[in-house]
């Protein structure tokens, strides 16, 4: 697997006329080599596949790093070790400009010959990561299933009368208890007007009856993330709240139907946005429709008003329109979706019909 990834990365680097690529972003190192530790780097060049870490990971790296890579236990200064490994004939060296600090860039510049050009290559690995293989899809599917089972257990204990924070902590515990390494992000539990904050922080405030509760959650399993949102009712709703829920569900279902290879992220976003705007709530849908999910909770591609990225088979994206009326109510409905050659596959398993929970 990693041999193929390294070969594809080398081919992509060659297309950009790079003689070598330095990989220092840890998530990219993991995708490329399989290593999960906290200090590592790699270099990929024609005839060169080298992985670097420090003594703490001597045994772990031997167990995890793909055979395609020669391992080296370096001193704490991995940058110096990387600079030493740059092939003598190399002139254009790519680096992770999205995460490498200015100071580290300056140090690399000082350690390399004057004739070597450091070339920003941010996004190169991420472009490859955006297309998941079936093994990766299976891991994300398993994470989504675990997260759904955890929420089902939490909701069965009721929502009304519990604090938002209690529900969020319960949800995090249930995911960990079922085998998750951790959460993809801190769970969002937001009731009534608090739900109008897209990234609300759960409060020590009791959830009332007769309102909507937005729950956005996910777990991390074998390194891969899940992400889902459901909005529940805690009793009989104000007619306006029900109308907003139905509107968001209509927009979400329409956007889901548009997910397939070929459209741009902007075009899929527009499907949901036009429905919400036509209902008079365009100003209340201020974020993008979705984003890629994988080893990171937010990665390529984006579904937004500005995204020209073309959807392709193997990508995994969220589809999560929302309507947020300040001081009144918020609704978001989100599925995790695989782009397939013949359309899409929804990984989220929970119903989207409005569910009333006591």
Residue pairs with C-beta under 8 A, 6 or more apart in sequence:
1 34
1 66
1 133
1 135
2 32
2 33
2 34
2 66
2 67
2 68
2 69
3 66
3 67
3 68
5 31
5 32
5 128
6 32
6 44
6 49
6 66
6 68
6 69
8 128
9 21
9 32
9 44
9 124
9 125
9 128
10 21
10 44
10 45
10 46
12 124
12 127
12 128
13 20
13 21
13 44
13 94
13 121
13 124
14 46
16 94
16 119
16 121
16 124
17 92
18 92
18 93
18 94
18 119
18 121
19 45
19 46
19 87
19 89
19 90
19 91
19 92
19 93
20 43
20 44
20 45
20 48
20 86
20 87
20 90
20 93
20 94
21 43
21 44
21 45
21 93
21 94
21 95
21 121
21 124
22 41
22 42
22 43
22 82
22 86
22 93
22 94
22 95
22 96
22 108
23 29
23 32
23 41
23 42
23 43
23 44
23 96
23 125
24 41
24 78
24 79
24 82
24 95
24 96
24 99
24 100
24 104
25 96
25 98
25 99
25 100
25 125
26 38
26 40
27 295
27 296
28 96
28 125
28 126
28 129
29 35
29 40
29 41
29 42
29 51
30 36
30 223
30 295
31 125
31 128
31 129
31 295
32 42
32 44
32 125
33 40
33 42
33 51
33 64
33 65
33 66
33 69
34 64
34 65
34 66
35 51
35 53
35 57
35 60
35 61
35 64
35 65
36 60
36 64
36 223
37 53
37 56
37 57
37 60
37 61
39 53
39 54
39 56
39 57
39 78
40 51
40 52
40 53
40 57
40 61
40 78
41 51
41 52
41 53
41 78
41 79
41 81
41 82
42 49
42 50
42 51
42 52
42 69
43 49
43 50
43 52
43 82
43 85
43 86
45 86
45 87
45 90
48 85
48 87
49 68
49 69
49 70
50 69
50 70
50 72
50 85
51 61
51 65
51 69
51 70
51 71
51 72
52 72
52 74
52 78
52 81
52 82
52 85
53 61
53 71
53 72
53 73
53 74
53 78
54 73
54 74
54 75
54 76
54 78
55 73
57 73
58 73
61 71
61 73
62 71
65 71
72 81
74 80
74 81
75 81
79 104
79 107
79 108
79 111
80 111
82 108
83 108
83 111
83 112
84 111
86 93
86 112
86 116
90 116
91 115
91 116
91 117
92 116
92 117
92 119
93 112
93 116
93 117
93 118
93 119
94 119
94 120
94 121
94 124
95 105
95 108
95 118
95 119
95 120
95 121
96 121
96 122
96 125
97 105
97 120
97 121
97 122
98 122
98 123
99 122
100 108
105 118
108 118
109 118
112 118
123 300
126 299
126 300
127 300
129 294
129 295
129 299
129 300
130 292
130 294
130 299
130 300
130 301
130 312
130 314
130 315
131 312
131 313
131 314
131 315
132 140
132 294
132 314
132 315
132 316
132 338
133 314
136 224
136 294
137 314
137 316
137 338
139 221
139 222
139 223
139 224
140 224
140 225
140 226
140 293
140 294
140 316
140 336
140 347
141 347
142 221
142 222
143 180
143 184
143 218
143 219
143 220
143 221
143 222
143 224
143 225
143 226
144 226
144 228
144 336
144 347
144 348
144 349
145 347
145 349
146 175
146 178
146 179
146 180
146 219
146 221
146 226
147 175
147 180
147 217
147 218
147 219
147 226
147 228
148 228
148 348
148 349
148 350
149 178
150 171
150 174
150 175
150 177
150 178
150 180
150 217
150 219
151 171
151 174
151 215
151 217
151 228
151 230
151 350
152 350
153 174
154 167
154 170
154 171
154 174
155 232
155 355
155 357
157 170
158 357
158 358
159 167
159 191
159 207
159 213
159 232
159 234
159 357
159 358
160 206
160 207
160 208
160 209
160 234
160 235
160 357
160 358
161 206
161 207
161 209
162 206
162 207
163 202
163 203
163 204
163 205
163 206
163 207
164 189
164 190
164 191
164 194
164 202
164 203
164 204
164 205
164 207
165 189
165 202
165 203
165 204
167 187
167 189
167 202
167 207
167 215
168 186
168 187
168 188
168 189
168 202
171 187
171 189
171 215
171 217
172 183
172 186
172 187
175 183
175 217
175 219
176 182
179 221
180 219
180 220
180 221
181 219
181 220
181 221
181 222
181 223
182 219
182 220
183 217
183 218
183 219
183 220
184 217
184 218
184 219
184 220
184 225
184 226
184 227
184 297
185 218
185 227
185 297
186 201
187 202
187 215
187 216
187 217
188 199
188 200
188 201
188 202
188 214
188 215
188 216
188 217
188 229
189 200
189 202
189 213
189 214
189 215
190 197
190 200
190 202
190 213
190 214
190 330
191 205
191 207
191 208
191 211
191 212
191 213
191 214
191 234
192 207
192 208
192 211
192 212
192 329
193 326
193 327
193 328
193 329
193 330
194 200
194 203
194 205
194 330
195 212
195 213
195 214
195 231
195 324
195 329
195 330
195 331
196 324
196 325
196 326
196 327
196 328
196 329
196 330
197 324
197 330
198 286
198 287
198 322
198 324
198 330
198 332
200 214
200 330
207 213
207 234
208 234
209 234
209 235
210 234
210 235
210 236
210 237
210 238
211 233
211 234
211 235
211 237
211 241
211 329
212 231
212 232
212 233
212 234
212 237
212 241
212 245
212 329
212 330
212 331
213 231
213 232
213 233
213 234
213 357
214 229
214 231
214 330
214 331
214 332
215 229
215 230
215 231
215 232
216 227
216 228
216 229
216 332
216 334
217 228
217 229
218 225
218 226
218 227
218 228
218 297
219 225
219 226
220 226
223 295
224 294
224 295
225 293
225 294
225 295
225 296
225 297
226 293
226 336
226 347
227 293
227 297
227 318
227 334
227 336
228 334
228 335
228 336
228 348
228 350
229 320
229 322
229 332
229 333
229 334
230 333
230 334
230 350
230 352
230 355
231 245
231 248
231 331
231 332
231 333
231 354
232 354
232 355
232 356
232 357
233 241
233 245
233 354
233 355
233 356
233 357
234 356
234 357
234 358
235 356
235 358
237 245
238 329
240 328
240 329
241 329
241 331
242 354
244 281
244 323
244 325
244 329
244 331
245 331
245 354
246 354
247 275
247 276
247 279
247 281
247 323
247 331
248 276
248 321
248 322
248 323
248 331
248 332
248 333
249 333
249 352
249 354
250 275
251 271
251 272
251 273
251 275
251 276
251 321
252 272
252 319
252 320
252 321
252 333
252 334
252 335
252 352
253 352
254 271
254 272
254 275
255 268
255 269
255 271
255 272
255 289
255 303
255 319
255 321
256 319
256 335
256 337
256 344
256 346
257 271
258 267
258 268
258 271
259 268
259 311
259 317
259 319
259 337
259 339
259 343
259 344
260 311
260 339
260 340
260 342
260 343
260 344
261 310
261 311
261 312
261 313
261 339
261 340
261 341
262 310
262 311
263 310
263 311
264 307
264 308
264 309
264 310
264 311
265 288
265 289
265 290
265 301
265 302
265 303
265 304
265 307
265 308
265 309
265 311
266 303
266 304
266 305
266 306
266 307
266 308
268 289
268 290
268 303
268 311
268 319
269 288
269 289
269 290
269 303
269 304
269 305
269 307
270 305
272 285
272 289
272 319
272 321
273 282
273 285
273 289
273 305
273 321
276 282
276 284
276 285
276 321
276 323
277 285
281 323
281 325
284 323
284 324
284 325
285 321
285 322
285 323
285 324
286 324
287 322
288 302
288 303
288 304
288 305
288 307
289 303
289 304
289 319
289 320
289 321
290 302
290 303
290 317
290 318
290 319
290 320
290 334
291 298
291 299
291 301
291 302
291 303
291 317
291 318
292 298
292 299
292 300
292 301
292 302
292 315
292 316
292 317
293 299
293 316
293 317
293 318
293 336
294 316
300 309
301 307
301 309
301 310
301 311
301 315
301 317
302 309
303 317
303 318
303 319
311 317
311 339
312 339
313 339
313 340
313 341
314 338
314 339
315 338
315 339
316 336
316 337
316 338
316 339
316 347
317 336
317 337
317 339
318 334
318 335
318 336
318 337
319 334
319 335
319 337
320 332
320 333
320 334
320 335
321 332
321 333
322 330
322 331
322 332
322 333
323 330
323 331
324 330
324 331
333 352
334 348
335 346
335 347
335 348
335 352
336 346
336 347
336 348
337 344
337 345
337 346
337 347
337 348
338 344
338 345
338 347
